[in-house]
């Protein structure tokens, strides 16, 4: 379980699509402070397992299902990724409950500066949009954000300066593919009401 509060931006050092698990090696510092083999870590919002690490980098494997549902299969050396360690029982919950189970991807349709904020519109599939509500939460590349507007084709979020400076840059690039995880409460509520 995560909060969607990005701890640091790591950098892809290597991506091996030929390995049985698409292996990613990521340069990082903060998230390695208390790392152990087998620990979970959110990489662009996807919960992955640390398979190897040293003082300045770690490796994870990415199964085919994760490659299909996320933007992780398109990462190349030099790309930045949002990183977050899982919650501890004593942690503050500064964002929202994020499982690290990406529901699918969206496409950055537009980016519009407004004073110090940046307003971003994301186009997404109806299967995701059904769970997105104005002023609700959504995790985009692992960052917990508040939805500012929603319609039949997509939704909007607004990035404060801190988020602009402390997350990977996908949300600031029109055409970028971003990982989306909707609020788990919406999915459970639907299941209880419909079934």
Contact map, one row per residue, 1 for C-alpha under 8 A:
111000000000000000000000000000000000000000000000000000000000000000000000000000000000011000000000111100000000000000000000000000000000000000000000000000000000000000000000000000000000000000000000000
111110000000000000000000000000000000000001000000000000000000000000000000000000000001111000000001111100000000000000000000000000000000000000000000000000000000000000000000000000000000000000000000000
111110000000000000000000000000000000000000000000000000000000000000000000000000000000011000001111110000000000000000000000000000000000000000000001000000000000000000000000000000000000000000000000000
011111000000000000000000000000000000000000001000000000000000000000000000000000000001000000000011110000000000000000000000000000000000000000100111000000000000000000000000000000000000000000000000000
011111100000000000000000000000000000000000000000000000000000000000000000000000000001000000000110000000000000000000000000000000000000000000000111000000000000000000000000000000000000000000000000000
000111111000000000000000000000000000000000000000000000000000000000000000000000000111000000000000000000000000000000000000000000000000000000000110000000000000000000000110000000000000000000000000000
000011111000000000000000000001100000000000000000000000000000000000000000000000000111100000000000000000000000000000000000000000000000000000000000000000000000000000000000000000000000000000000000000
000001111100000000000000000101100000000000000000000000000000000000000000000000000111000000000000000000000000000000000000000000000000000000000000000000000000000000000110000000000000000000000000000
000001111110000000000000000100000000000000000000000000000000000000000000000000011110000000000000000000000000000000000000000000000000000000000000000000000000000000000111000000000000000000000000000
000000011111000000000000011100000000000000000000000000000000000000000000000000011110000000000000000000000000000000000000000000000000000000000000000000000000000000000000000000000000000000000000000
000000001111100000000000011100000000000000000000000000000000000000000000000011111000000000000000000000000000000000000000000000000000000000000000000000000000000000000000000000000000000000000000000
000000000111111000000001111000000000000000000000000000000000000000000000001111111000000000000000000000000000000000000000000000000000000000000000000000000000000000000000000000000000000000000000000
000000000011111000000001111000000000000000000000000000000000000000000000000111000000000000000000000000000000000000000000000000000000000000000000000000000000000000000000000000000000000000000000000
000000000001111100000011110000000000000000000000000000000000000000000000000110000000000000000000000000000000000000000000000000000000000000000000000000000000000000000000000000000000000000000000000
000000000001111110000111100000000000000000000000000000000000000000000000001110000000000000000000000000000000000000000000000000000000000000000000000000000000000000000000000000000000000000000000000
000000000000011111100111000000000000000000000000000000000000000000000000000000000000000000000000000000000000000000000000000000000000000000000000000000000000000000000000000000000000000000000000000
000000000000001111101110000000000000000000000000000000000000000000000000100000000000000000000000000000000000000000000000000000000000000000000000000000000000000000000000000000000000000000000000000
000000000000000111111100000000000000000000000000000000000000000000000000000000000000000000000000000000000000000000000000000000000000000000000000000000000000000000000000000000000000000000000000000
000000000000000111111110000000000000000000000000000000000000000000000000000000000000000000000000000000000000000000000000000000000000000000000000000000000000000000000000000000000000000000000000000
000000000000000001111100000000000000000000000000000000000000000000000000000000000000000000000000000000000000000000000000000000000000000000000000000000000000000000000000000000000000000000000000000
000000000000000011111110000000000000000000000000000000000000111100000000000000000000000000000000000000000000000000000000000000000000000000000000000000000000000000000000000000000000000000000000000
000000000000001111111111000000000000000000000000000000000000111100000000100000000000000000000000000000000000000000000000000000000000000000000000000000000000000000000000000000000000000000000000000
000000000000011110101111100000000000000000000000000000000011110000000000000000000000000000000000000000000000000000000000000000000000000000000000000000000000000000000000000000000000000000000000000
000000000001111100000111110000000000000000000000000000000011110000000000000000000000000000000000000000000000000000000000000000000000000000000000000000000000000000000000000000000000000000000000000
000000000001111000000011111000000000000000000000000000001111000000000000000000000000000000000000000000000000000000000000000000000000000000000000000000000000000000000000000000000000000000000000000
000000000111110000000001111100000000000000000000000000001110000000000000000000000000000000000000000000000000000000000000000000000000000000000000000000000000000000000000000000000000000000000000000
000000000111100000000000111110000000000000000000000000011100000000000000000000000000000000000000000000000000000000000000000000000000000000000000000000000000000000000000000000000000000000000000000
000000011110000000000000011111110000000000000000000000011100000000000000000000000000000000000000000000000000000000000000000000000000000000000000000000000000000000000000000000000000000000000000000
000000000000000000000000001111111000000000000000000000111000000000000000000000000000000000000000000000000000000000000000000000000000000000000000000000000000000000000000000000000000000000000000000
000000110000000000000000000111111000000000000000000000000000000000000000000000000000000000000000000000000000000000000000000000000000000000000000000000000000000000000000000000000000000000000000000
000000110000000000000000000111111110000000000000000000000000000000000000000000000011100000000000000000000000000000000000000000000000000000000000000000000000000000000000000000000000000000000000000
000000000000000000000000000111111110000000000000000000111100000000000000000000000000000000000000000000000000000000000000000000000000000000000000000000000000000000000000000000000000000000000000000
000000000000000000000000000011111110000000000000000000000000000000000000000000000000000000000000000000000000000000000000000000000000000000000000000000000000000000000000000000000000000000000000000
000000000000000000000000000000111111000000000000000000000000000000000000000000000000000000000000000000000000000000000000000000000000000000000000000000000000000000000000000000000000000000000000000
000000000000000000000000000000111111101000000000000010000000000000000000000000000000000000000000000000000000000000000000000000000000000000000000000000000000000000000000000000000000000000000000000
000000000000000000000000000000000111111000000000010000000000000000000000000000000000000000000000000000000000000000000000000000000000000000000000000000000000000000000000000000000000000000000000000
000000000000000000000000000000000011111000000000111110000000000000000000000000000000000000000000000000000000000000000000000000000000000000000000000000000000000000000000000000000000000000000000000
000000000000000000000000000000000001111100000000111000000000000000000000000000000000000000000000000000000000000000000000000000000000000000000000000000000000000000000000000000000000000000000000000
000000000000000000000000000000000011111110000000110000000000000000000000000000000000000000000000000000000000000000000000000000000000000000000000000000000000000000000000000000000000000000000000000
000000000000000000000000000000000000011111000011110000000000000000000000000000000000110000000000000000000000000000000000000000000000000000000000000000000000000000000000000000000000000000000000000
000000000000000000000000000000000000001111100111110000000000000000000000000000000011110000000000000000000000000000000000000000000000000000000000000000000000000000000000000000000000000000000000000
010000000000000000000000000000000000000111111111000000000000000000000000000000000111110000000000000100000000000000000000000000000000000000000100000000000000000000000000000000000000000000000000000
000000000000000000000000000000000000000011111111000000000000000000000000000000001111000000000000000000000000000000000000000000000000000000001100000000000000000000000000000000000000000000000000000
000000000000000000000000000000000000000001111100000000000000000000000001000000001110000000000000000000000000000000000000000000000000000000011110000000000000000000000000000000000010000000000000000
000100000000000000000000000000000000000001111110000000000000000000000000000000000110000000000000000111000000000000000000000000000000000000111110000000000000000000000000000000000011100000000000000
000000000000000000000000000000000000000011111111000000000000000001000100000000000000000000000000000111000000000000000000000000000000000000001100000000000000000000000000000000000000000000000000000
000000000000000000000000000000000000000111101111100000000000000000000000000000000000000000000000001110000000000000000000000000000000000000000000000000000000000000000000000000000000000000000000000
000000000000000000000000000000000000000111100111110000000001110000000000000000000000000000000000000000000000000000000000000000000000000000000000000000000000000000000000000000000000000000000000000
000000000000000000000000000000000000111110000011111000000001100000000000000000000000000000000000000000000000000000000000000000000000000000000000000000000000000000000000000000000000000000000000000
000000000000000000000000000000000001111110000001111110000111100000000000000000000000000000000000000000000000000000000000000000000000000000000000000000000000000000000000000000000000000000000000000
000000000000000000000000000000000000110000000000111110000111100000000000000000000000000000000000000000000000000000000000000000000000000000000000000000000000000000000000000000000000000000000000000
000000000000000000000000000000000000100000000000011111000111000000000000000000000000000000000000000000000000000000000000000000000000000000000000000000000000000000000000000000000000000000000000000
000000000000000000000000000000000010100000000000011111111110000000000000000000000000000000000000000000000000000000000000000000000000000000000000000000000000000000000000000000000000000000000000000
000000000000000000000000000000000000000000000000000111111100000000000000000000000000000000000000000000000000000000000000000000000000000000000000000000000000000000000000000000000000000000000000000
000000000000000000000000000010010000000000000000000011111000000000000000000000000000000000000000000000000000000000000000000000000000000000000000000000000000000000000000000000000000000000000000000
000000000000000000000000001110010000000000000000000011111100000000000000000000000000000000000000000000000000000000000000000000000000000000000000000000000000000000000000000000000000000000000000000
000000000000000000000000111110010000000000000000000011111110000000000000000000000000000000000000000000000000000000000000000000000000000000000000000000000000000000000000000000000000000000000000000
000000000000000000000000111100010000000000000000011111011111000000000000000000000000000000000000000000000000000000000000000000000000000000000000000000000000000000000000000000000000000000000000000
000000000000000000000011110000000000000000000000011110001111100000000000000000000000000000000000000000000000000000000000000000000000000000000000000000000000000000000000000000000000000000000000000
000000000000000000000011100000000000000000000001111100000111110000000000000000000000000000000000000000000000000000000000000000000000000000000000000000000000000000000000000000000000000000000000000
000000000000000000001111000000000000000000000001111000000011111000000000000000000000000000000000000000000000000000000000000000000000000000000000000000000000000000000000000000000000000000000000000
000000000000000000001111000000000000000000000001000000000001111101100001000000000000000000000000000000000000000000000000000000000000000000000000000000000000000000000000000000000000000000000000000
000000000000000000001100000000000000000000000000000000000000111111100000000000000000000000000000000000000000000000000000000000000000000000000000000000000000000000000000000000000000000000000000000
000000000000000000001100000000000000000000000000000000000000011111110000000000000000000000000000000000000000000000000000000000000000000000000000000000000000000000000000000000000000000000000000000
000000000000000000000000000000000000000000000000000000000000001111111000000000000000000000000000000000000000000000000000000000000000000000000000000000000000000000000000000000000000000000000000000
000000000000000000000000000000000000000000000100000000000000011111111101000000000000000000000000000000000000000000000000000000000000000000000000000000000000000000000000000000000000000000000000000
000000000000000000000000000000000000000000000000000000000000011111111111100000000000000000000000000000000000000000000000000000000000000000000000000000000000000000000000000000000000000000000000000
000000000000000000000000000000000000000000000000000000000000000111111100100000000000000000000000000000000000000000000000000000000000000000000000000000000000000000000000000000000000000000000000000
000000000000000000000000000000000000000000000000000000000000000011111110000000000000000000000000000001111000000000000000000000000000000000000000000000000000000000000000000000000010000000000000000
000000000000000000000000000000000000000000000100000000000000000001111111100000000000000000000000000001011000000000000000000000000000000000000000000000000000000000000000000000000110000000000000000
000000000000000000000000000000000000000000000000000000000000000000101111111000000000000000000000000000001000000000000000000000000000000000000000000000000000000000000000000000001110000000000000000
000000000000000000000000000000000000000000010000000000000000010001100111111000000000000000000000000000000000000000000000000000000000000000000000000000000000000000000000000000000000000000000000000
000000000000000010000100000000000000000000000000000000000000000000110111111000000000000000000000000000000000000000000000000000000000000000000000000000000000000000000000000000000000000000000000000
000000000000000000000000000000000000000000000000000000000000000000000011111100000000000000000000000000000000000000000000000000000000000000000000000000000000000000000000000000000000000000000000000
000000000001001000000000000000000000000000000000000000000000000000000011111110100000000000000000000000000000000000000000000000000000000000000000000000000000000000000000000000000000000000000000000
000000000001111000000000000000000000000000000000000000000000000000000000011111100000000000000000000000000000000000000000000000000000000000000000000000000000000000000000000000000000000000000000000
000000000011111000000000000000000000000000000000000000000000000000000000001111100000000000000000000000000000000000000000000000000000000000000000000000000000000000000000000000000000000000000000000
000000000011100000000000000000000000000000000000000000000000000000000000000111110000000000000000000000000000000000000000000000000000000000000000000000000000000000000000000000000000000000000000000
000000000011000000000000000000000000000000000000000000000000000000000000001111111000000000000000000000000000000000000000000000000000000000000000000000000000000000000000000000000000000000000000000
000000001111000000000000000000000000000000000000000000000000000000000000000001111100000000000000000000000000000000000000000000000000000000000000000000000000000000000001100000000000000000000000000
000000001111000000000000000000000000000000110000000000000000000000000000000000111110000000000000000000000000000000000000000000000000000000000000000000000000000000000011000000000000000000000000000
000001111100000000000000000000000000000001111000000000000000000000000000000000011111000000000000000000000000000000000000000000000000000000001110000000000000000000000011000000000000000000000000000
000001111100000000000000000000100000000011111000000000000000000000000000000000001111100000000000000000000000000000000000000000000000000000000100000000000000000000000000000000000000000000000000000
010111110000000000000000000000100000000011100000000000000000000000000000000000000111110000000000000000000000000000000000000000000000000000000100000000000000000000000000000000000000000000000000000
010000100000000000000000000000100000000111000000000000000000000000000000000000000011111000000000000000000000000000000000000000000000000000000000000000000000000000000000000000000000000000000000000
111000000000000000000000000000000000000111000000000000000000000000000000000000000001111100000000000000000000000000000000000000000000000000000000000000000000000000000000000000000000000000000000000
111000000000000000000000000000000000000000000000000000000000000000000000000000000000111111100000000000000000000000000000000000000000000000000000000000000000000000000000000000000000000000000000000
000000000000000000000000000000000000000000000000000000000000000000000000000000000000011111100000000000000000000000000000000000000000000000000000000000000000000000000000000000000000000000000000000
000000000000000000000000000000000000000000000000000000000000000000000000000000000000001111100000000000000000000000000000000000000000000000000000000000000000000000000000000000000000000000000000000
000000000000000000000000000000000000000000000000000000000000000000000000000000000000001111110000000000000000000000000000000000000000000000000000000000000000000000000000000000000000000000000000000
000000000000000000000000000000000000000000000000000000000000000000000000000000000000001111111000000000000000000000000000000000000000000000000000000000000000000000000000000000000000000000000000000
000000000000000000000000000000000000000000000000000000000000000000000000000000000000000001111100000000000000000000000000000000000000000000000000000000000000000000000000000000000000000000000000000
001000000000000000000000000000000000000000000000000000000000000000000000000000000000000000111111100000000000000000000000000000000000000000000000000000000000000000000000000000000000000000000000000
001010000000000000000000000000000000000000000000000000000000000000000000000000000000000000011111000000000000000000000000000000000000000000000000000000000000000000000000000000000000000000000000000
001110000000000000000000000000000000000000000000000000000000000000000000000000000000000000001111100000000000000000000000000000000000000000000001100000000000000000000000000000000000000000000000000
011100000000000000000000000000000000000000000000000000000000000000000000000000000000000000001111110000000000000000000000000000000000000010000001000000000000000000000000000000000000000000000000000
111100000000000000000000000000000000000000000000000000000000000000000000000000000000000000001011111000000000000000000000000000000000000000000000000000000000000000000000000000000000001100000000000
111100000000000000000000000000000000000000000000000000000000000000000000000000000000000000000001111110000000000000000000000000000000000000100101000000000000000000000000000000000000101100000000000
110000000000000000000000000000000000000000000010000000000000000000000000000000000000000000000000111110000000000000000000000000000000000000000000000000000000000000000000000000000000000100000000000
110000000000000000000000000000000000000001001110000000000000000000000000000000000000000000000000011111000000000000000000000000000000000000000100000000000000000000000000000000000000100000000000000
000000000000000000000000000000000000000000001110000000000000000000000000000000000000000000000000011111100000000000000000000000000000000000000000000000000000000000000000000000000000100000000000000
000000000000000000000000000000000000000000001100000000000000000000001100000000000000000000000000000111111000000000000000000000000000000000000000000000000000000000000000000000000011100000000000000
000000000000000000000000000000000000000000000000000000000000000000001000000000000000000000000000000011111000000000000000000000010000000000000000000000000000000000000000000000000011110000000000000
000000000000000000000000000000000000000000000000000000000000000000001100000000000000000000000000000001111100000000000000000000010000000000000000000000000000000000000000000000000011100000000000000
000000000000000000000000000000000000000000000000000000000000000000001110000000000000000000000000000001111110000000000000000100000000000000000000000000000000000000000000000000001111000000000000000
000000000000000000000000000000000000000000000000000000000000000000000000000000000000000000000000000000011111000000000000011110000000000000000000000000000000000000000000000000001111000000000000000
000000000000000000000000000000000000000000000000000000000000000000000000000000000000000000000000000000001111100000000000011100000000000000000000000000000000000000000000000001111100000000000000000
000000000000000000000000000000000000000000000000000000000000000000000000000000000000000000000000000000000111111000000001111000000000000000000000000000000000000000000000001111111100000000000000000
000000000000000000000000000000000000000000000000000000000000000000000000000000000000000000000000000000000011111000000001111000000000000000000000000000000000000000000000000001100000000000000000000
000000000000000000000000000000000000000000000000000000000000000000000000000000000000000000000000000000000001111100000001110000000000000000000000000000000000000000000000000001000000000000000000000
000000000000000000000000000000000000000000000000000000000000000000000000000000000000000000000000000000000001111110000111100000000000000000000000000000000000000000000000001111000000000000000000000
000000000000000000000000000000000000000000000000000000000000000000000000000000000000000000000000000000000000011111000111000000000000000000000000000000000000000000000000000000000000000000000000000
000000000000000000000000000000000000000000000000000000000000000000000000000000000000000000000000000000000000001111111110000000000000000000000000000000000000000000000000000000000000000000000000000
000000000000000000000000000000000000000000000000000000000000000000000000000000000000000000000000000000000000000111111110000000000000000000000000000000000000000000000000000000000000000000000000000
000000000000000000000000000000000000000000000000000000000000000000000000000000000000000000000000000000000000000011111100000000000000000000000000000000000000000000000000000000000000000000000000000
000000000000000000000000000000000000000000000000000000000000000000000000000000000000000000000000000000000000000011111100000000000000000000000000000000000000000110000000000000000000000000000000000
000000000000000000000000000000000000000000000000000000000000000000000000000000000000000000000000000000000000000011111110000000000000000000000000000000000000011110000000000000000000000000000000000
000000000000000000000000000000000000000000000000000000000000000000000000000000000000000000000000000000000000001111111111000000000000000000000000000000000000011100010000000000000000000000000000000
000000000000000000000000000000000000000000000000000000000000000000000000000000000000000000000000000000000000001111001111100000000000000000000000000000000001111000000000000000000000000000000000000
000000000000000000000000000000000000000000000000000000000000000000000000000000000000000000000000000000000001111100000111110000000000000000000000000000000001111000000000001100000000000000000000000
000000000000000000000000000000000000000000000000000000000000000000000000000000000000000000000000000000000001111000000011111000000000000000000000000000000111100000000000000000000000000000000000000
000000000000000000000000000000000000000000000000000000000000000000000000000000000000000000000000000000000111110000000001111100000000000000000000000000000111000000000000000000000000000000000000000
000000000000000000000000000000000000000000000000000000000000000000000000000000000000000000000000000000000111100000000000111110000000000000000000000000001110000000000000000000000000000000000000000
000000000000000000000000000000000000000000000000000000000000000000000000000000000000000000000000000000001110000000000000011111011000000000000000000000001110000000000000000000000000000000000000000
000000000000000000000000000000000000000000000000000000000000000000000000000000000000000000000000000000000100000000000000001111111000000000000000000000001100000000000000000000000000000000000000000
000000000000000000000000000000000000000000000000000000000000000000000000000000000000000000000000000000000000000000000000000111111100000000000000000000011000000000000000000000000000000000000000000
000000000000000000000000000000000000000000000000000000000000000000000000000000000000000000000000000000000000000000000000000011111110000000000000000000000000000000000000000000000000000000000000000
000000000000000000000000000000000000000000000000000000000000000000000000000000000000000000000000000000110000000000000000000111111111000000000000000000000000000000000000000000000000010000000000000
000000000000000000000000000000000000000000000000000000000000000000000000000000000000000000000000000000000000000000000000000111111111000000000000000001011110000000000000000000000000000000000000000
000000000000000000000000000000000000000000000000000000000000000000000000000000000000000000000000000000000000000000000000000001111111000000000000000000000000000000000000000000000000000000000000000
000000000000000000000000000000000000000000000000000000000000000000000000000000000000000000000000000000000000000000000000000000111111100000000000000000000000000000000000000000000000011001100000000
000000000000000000000000000000000000000000000000000000000000000000000000000000000000000000000000000000000000000000000000000000011111110111000000001001000010000000000000000000000000011000000000000
000000000000000000000000000000000000000000000000000000000000000000000000000000000000000000000000000000000000000000000000000000000011111110000000001011000000000000000000000000000000000000000000000
000000000000000000000000000000000000000000000000000000000000000000000000000000000000000000000000000000000000000000000000000000000001111100000000011111000000000000000000000000000000000000000000000
000000000000000000000000000000000000000000000000000000000000000000000000000000000000000000000000000000000000000000000000000000000000111110000000011110000000000000000000000000000000000000000000000
000000000000000000000000000000000000000000000000000000000000000000000000000000000000000000000000000000000000000000000000000000000001111111000000011000000000000000000000000000000000001000000000000
000000000000000000000000000000000000000000000000000000000000000000000000000000000000000000000001000000000000000000000000000000000001101111100001111000000000000000000000000000000000011000000000000
000000000000000000000000000000000000000000000000000000000000000000000000000000000000000000000000000000000000000000000000000000000001000111110001111000000000000000000000000000000001111000000000000
000100000000000000000000000000000000000000001000000000000000000000000000000000000000000000000000010000000000000000000000000000000000000011111111100000000000000000000000000000000011111000000000000
000000000000000000000000000000000000000000011000000000000000000000000000000000000000000000000000000000000000000000000000000000000000000001111111100000000000000000000000000000000111100000000000000
000000000000000000000000000000000000000000111100000000000000000000000000000000000100000000000000000000000000000000000000000000000000000000111110000000000000000000000000000000000111000000000000000
000111000000000000000000000000000000000001111100000000000000000000000000000000000111000000000000010100000000000000000000000000000000000000111111000000000000000000000000000000000011100000000000000
000111000000000000000000000000000000000000011000000000000000000000000000000000000100000000000000000000000000000000000000000000000000000000111111100000000000000000000010000000000000000000000000000
001110000000000000000000000000000000000000000000000000000000000000000000000000000000000000000011010000000000000000000000000000000000000011110111110000000000000000000000000000000000000000000000000
000000000000000000000000000000000000000000000000000000000000000000000000000000000000000000000010000000000000000000000000000000000000000011110011111000000000111000000000000000000000000000000000000
000000000000000000000000000000000000000000000000000000000000000000000000000000000000000000000000000000000000000000000000000000000000011111000001111100000000110000000000000000000000000000000000000
000000000000000000000000000000000000000000000000000000000000000000000000000000000000000000000000000000000000000000000000000000000001111111000000111111000011110000000000000000000000000000000000000
000000000000000000000000000000000000000000000000000000000000000000000000000000000000000000000000000000000000000000000000000000000000011000000000011111000011110000000000000000000000000000000000000
000000000000000000000000000000000000000000000000000000000000000000000000000000000000000000000000000000000000000000000000000000000000111000000000001111100011100000000000000000000000000000000000000
000000000000000000000000000000000000000000000000000000000000000000000000000000000000000000000000000000000000000000000000000000001001110000000000001111111111000000000000000000000000000000000000000
000000000000000000000000000000000000000000000000000000000000000000000000000000000000000000000000000000000000000000000000000000000000000000000000000011111110000000000000000000000000000000000000000
000000000000000000000000000000000000000000000000000000000000000000000000000000000000000000000000000000000000000000000000000001001000000000000000000001111100000000000000000000000000000000000000000
000000000000000000000000000000000000000000000000000000000000000000000000000000000000000000000000000000000000000000000000001111001000000000000000000001111110000000000000000000000000000000000000000
000000000000000000000000000000000000000000000000000000000000000000000000000000000000000000000000000000000000000000000000111110001000000000000000000001111111000000000000000000000000000000000000000
000000000000000000000000000000000000000000000000000000000000000000000000000000000000000000000000000000000000000000000000111100001001000000000000001111101111100000000000000000000000000000000000000
000000000000000000000000000000000000000000000000000000000000000000000000000000000000000000000000000000000000000000000011110000000000000000000000001111000111110000000000000000000000000000000000000
000000000000000000000000000000000000000000000000000000000000000000000000000000000000000000000000000000000000000000000011100000000000000000000000111110000011111000000000000000000000000000000000000
000000000000000000000000000000000000000000000000000000000000000000000000000000000000000000000000000000000000000000001111000000000000000000000000111100000001111100000000000000000000000000000000000
000000000000000000000000000000000000000000000000000000000000000000000000000000000000000000000000000000000000000000001111000000000000000000000000100000000000111111110000000000000000000000000000000
000000000000000000000000000000000000000000000000000000000000000000000000000000000000000000000000000000000000000000011100000000000000000000000000000000000000011111110000000000000000000000000000000
000000000000000000000000000000000000000000000000000000000000000000000000000000000000000000000000000000000000000000011000000000000000000000000000000000000000001111111000000000000000000000000000000
000000000000000000000000000000000000000000000000000000000000000000000000000000000000000000000000000000000000000000000000000000000000000000000000000000000000001111111100000000000000000000000000000
000000000000000000000000000000000000000000000000000000000000000000000000000000000000000000000000000000000000000000000000000000000000000000000000000000000000001111111110000000000000000000000000000
000000000000000000000000000000000000000000000000000000000000000000000000000000000000000000000000000000000000000000000100000000000000000000000000000000000000001111111110100000000000000000000000000
000000000000000000000000000000000000000000000000000000000000000000000000000000000000000000000000000000000000000000000000000000000000000000000000000000000000000011111110000000000000000000000000000
000001011000000000000000000000000000000000000000000000000000000000000000000000000000000000000000000000000000000000000000000000000000000000000000000000000000000001111111000000000000000000000000000
000001011000000000000000000000000000000000000000000000000000000000000000000000001100000000000000000000000000000000000000000000000000000000000010000000000000000000111111100000000000000000000000000
000000001000000000000000000000000000000000000000000000000000000000000000000000011100000000000000000000000000000000000000000000000000000000000000000000000000000000000111111000000000000000000000000
000000000000000000000000000000000000000000000000000000000000000000000000000000010000000000000000000000000000000000000000000000000000000000000000000000000000000000010011111110000000000000000000000
000000000000000000000000000000000000000000000000000000000000000000000000000000000000000000000000000000000000000000000000000000000000000000000000000000000000000000000001111110011100000000000000000
000000000000000000000000000000000000000000000000000000000000000000000000000000000000000000000000000000000001001000000001000000000000000000000000000000000000000000000001111111010100000000000000000
000000000000000000000000000000000000000000000000000000000000000000000000000000000000000000000000000000000001001000000001000000000000000000000000000000000000000000000000111111000000000000000000000
000000000000000000000000000000000000000000000000000000000000000000000000000000000000000000000000000000000001001000000000000000000000000000000000000000000000000000000000111111110000000000000000000
000000000000000000000000000000000000000000000000000000000000000000000000000000000000000000000000000000000011111000000000000000000000000000000000000000000000000000000000001111110000000000000000000
000000000000000000000000000000000000000000000000000000000000000000000000000000000000000000000000000000000011100000000000000000000000000000000000000000000000000000000000000011111000000000000000000
000000000000000000000000000000000000000000000000000000000000000000000000000000000000000000000000000000000011000000000000000000000000000000000000000000000000000000000000011011111100000000000000000
000000000000000000000000000000000000000000000000000000000000000000000010000000000000000000000000000000001111000000000000000000000000000000000000000000000000000000000000010000111110000000000000000
000000000000000000000000000000000000000000000000000000000000000000000110000000000000000000000000000000001111000000000000000000000000000000011000000000000000000000000000011000011111000000000000000
000000000000000000000000000000000000000000011000000000000000000000001110000000000000000000000000000001111100000000000000000000000000000000111100000000000000000000000000000000001111100000000000000
000000000000000000000000000000000000000000001000000000000000000000000000000000000000000000000000000001111100000000000000000000000000000001111100000000000000000000000000000000000111110000000000000
000000000000000000000000000000000000000000001000000000000000000000000000000000000000000000000000010111110000000000000000000000000000000001110100000000000000000000000000000000000011111000000000000
000000000000000000000000000000000000000000000000000000000000000000000000000000000000000000000000000000100000000000000000000000010011000011100000000000000000000000000000000000000001111101000000000
000000000000000000000000000000000000000000000000000000000000000000000000000000000000000000000000110000000000000000000000000000000011000111100000000000000000000000000000000000000000111111100000000
000000000000000000000000000000000000000000000000000000000000000000000000000000000000000000000000111000000000000000000000000000000000000000000000000000000000000000000000000000000000011111110000000
000000000000000000000000000000000000000000000000000000000000000000000000000000000000000000000000000000000000000000000000000000000000000000000000000000000000000000000000000000000000001111111000000
000000000000000000000000000000000000000000000000000000000000000000000000000000000000000000000000000000000000000000000000000000000010000000000000000000000000000000000000000000000000011111111100000
000000000000000000000000000000000000000000000000000000000000000000000000000000000000000000000000000000000000000000000000000000000010000000000000000000000000000000000000000000000000001111111110000
000000000000000000000000000000000000000000000000000000000000000000000000000000000000000000000000000000000000000000000000000000000000000000000000000000000000000000000000000000000000000111111111000
000000000000000000000000000000000000000000000000000000000000000000000000000000000000000000000000000000000000000000000000000000000000000000000000000000000000000000000000000000000000000011111111100
000000000000000000000000000000000000000000000000000000000000000000000000000000000000000000000000000000000000000000000000000000000000000000000000000000000000000000000000000000000000000001111111111
000000000000000000000000000000000000000000000000000000000000000000000000000000000000000000000000000000000000000000000000000000000000000000000000000000000000000000000000000000000000000000111111111
000000000000000000000000000000000000000000000000000000000000000000000000000000000000000000000000000000000000000000000000000000000000000000000000000000000000000000000000000000000000000000011111111
000000000000000000000000000000000000000000000000000000000000000000000000000000000000000000000000000000000000000000000000000000000000000000000000000000000000000000000000000000000000000000001111111
000000000000000000000000000000000000000000000000000000000000000000000000000000000000000000000000000000000000000000000000000000000000000000000000000000000000000000000000000000000000000000000111111
000000000000000000000000000000000000000000000000000000000000000000000000000000000000000000000000000000000000000000000000000000000000000000000000000000000000000000000000000000000000000000000111111
